[in-house]
Amino acid sequence: MTDPAPEHIETARLRRSPRYGAFLAAGAALGLLVALVLTFAFDGTSTTSDAGVTYSTGQVFGFLILVCIPIGMAIGITVALILDRRLSRRTRDVLIDHQHLLDEE
């Protein structure tokens, strides 16, 4: 037979917070999409660098990925931090009731 132990009531602070990993992944995906759009928006075959070197589409995409993904991740984490600040204002105190069941054999 199980007998309930004495109850223990505590106060806890309830607060929502964003998942930072999801915002980082969304920022990286946004950076990848921007790099893809920029790769095909500006065709690099008509203009060359001062050294006369032409870059393939894959090389241009790779260079843009190196720049756009970290910028997208920085934007994503900035949005997450702003949301975290705004959601921290909505904290509230709740009562938690702990009950431990003791099993007697």
Buried (B, 14 or more C-beta within 10 A) or exposed (E): EEEEEEEEEEEEEEEEEBEEEEBBBBBBBBBBEBBBEBBEEEEBEEEEEEEEEEBEEEEBBEBBBEEBBEBBBEBBBEBBEEBBEEEEEEEEEEEEEEEEEEEEE
